[in-house]
Each structure stands twice: as structure tokens, then as C-alpha cells.
Amino acid sequence: MTSPTDFSDLNDLPNIDAALFEPPSSEQLGIPHSTEHAPKILLLYGSLRERSFSRLAVEEAARLLNAMGAETRIFDPRGLPLPDADDASHPKVDELRQLAQWSEGMVWCSPERHGAMTGIMKAQIDWIPLVLGGVRPTQGKTLAVMQVCGGSQSFNTVNQLRILGRWMRMLTIPNQSSVPKAFMEFDEKDRMKPSPFYDRIVDVMEELVKFTLLVRDRSDVLTNRYSERKESAAELSKRVNQRAI
């Protein structure tokens, strides 16, 4: 299992003005303390390069999420087989699926390649099924989408990720991040430089934590559908896992 990331030290966030940093809380949102544990956030990135800017952006996001009180896991896609090239018993596939079930929210960050998300990003999402044994591992969970660009700012990838988030029945938050010329936004220590692009990532992570706190205890109610109440779990699993229509 992927070990938890631990970037919880506010001193490790040099771009943050501590006087203005407000970690979201249940009290702030008027939520009863029915769930006491930290929000559980899974972060996925879409590049295998040694210096992957989508990974660096995700690591910055994880630092911020930890400082806001969340528990985070970052999935390393290295070694994940292509969809259908192996079966679900593959260790990396099993790891990813367990993390998807563990999480209450996700961050997806991909480079833009040929005007689209990378195949590495799409492969991770394709390996997460809509249903596992009658349980939907992504339904009703929150999602934040981000992209890094090699050139000028674009929104092609985040728009595609939104479509996938809807398909996976996730609550994709309104805010998003697109970092242009990402190679100029990180220093020699692989930390993001202070900029409006960094501040946008702070905004996105803050919004993700707020939506996760608001939704996670209500997810079962929000996703309770008439059509699915007509089916048993066994019937639902059989229908969505059928080999052909």
C-alpha cells in the first residue's frame, strides 16, 4: 500500500502567508462532528518523467492538504500495466483500487500532451472500475482537477478530466488549476515558486477540503437513486460487469 505523505509542517510552505491561511474546519462549515477523522485524499499524476511537473504539482498540493488537516496518499503509476494488458490481480492495479476505495476525495493532475491528457493519466482512471462487487469506489466522492502545460496556458486537459469525473460519478469542484510553462514555475529544489499559479493551487485544495467535509457524511443520501433501489447489489454487479451488451 502506498505510504501516507506527510507534508503537514506549515514552515515547509514558504509561499504561504500564515496570517491569511485558514484550514477549513467542520465548525466553519456548520457540520456536526459525526465524522472525526481527517479527510482522506488520493492524488494521481500523469507522467513518468524523472522530473515530472505533474508529480511536483501534486506534491505541492499534498503539502497544502496536509497543512489543512487532510490525510493524503500519492499513487506512483510506474509499473501500472495498460488497461486489459493484465488482470486486476496485478499488484499495482490492486494498490490503485484499494486507494480509490480508501479515499473520500481525489486530485487528478496531468500534463497536456497533443492537446489532451496523457495515456498514463487515462490508464489510471481506466483501471478504477465504476463498480467493485456492487460497491461504487468513486461515486459521491469529491474531485479536484489540475494540469501542467509545457507552453502557454490551456484548459484542454482539465476539461477532459471533468468529463471523466462526471462519468465516474464524482463531485468535481468548480475551481481548477492550469500551470503554463511549468518548467519555469519550479525551482532547483523542485519546489513551486510563489506566483498566482501557486495561489490558485492553494485555492483549489482549500475548496476540495471544504467540499469533502460537506459531502462525505452525506454521500449515501446524495447518490441514492430510484433506479438503483430497484436492483439488488448482485443484479447491479452482474449488469455493469457483463461482457457484452
ABEGO torsion letter per residue (X at the ends): XBBBBBAABAAABAABBAAABBBBBAAAAGBBBABABBBBBBBBBABABABBAAAAAAAAAAAAAAAAGBBBBBBBABGBBBBGABBAABAAAAAAAAAAAABABBBBBBBBBGGBBBAAAAAAAAABBABBGGBBAABGBBBBBBBBBABBBBAAAAAAAAAAAAAAGBBBBABBBBBBGAAAABBAAGBBBBBAAAAAAAAAAAAAAAAAAAAAAAAAAAABBAAAAABBAAAAAAAAABABX
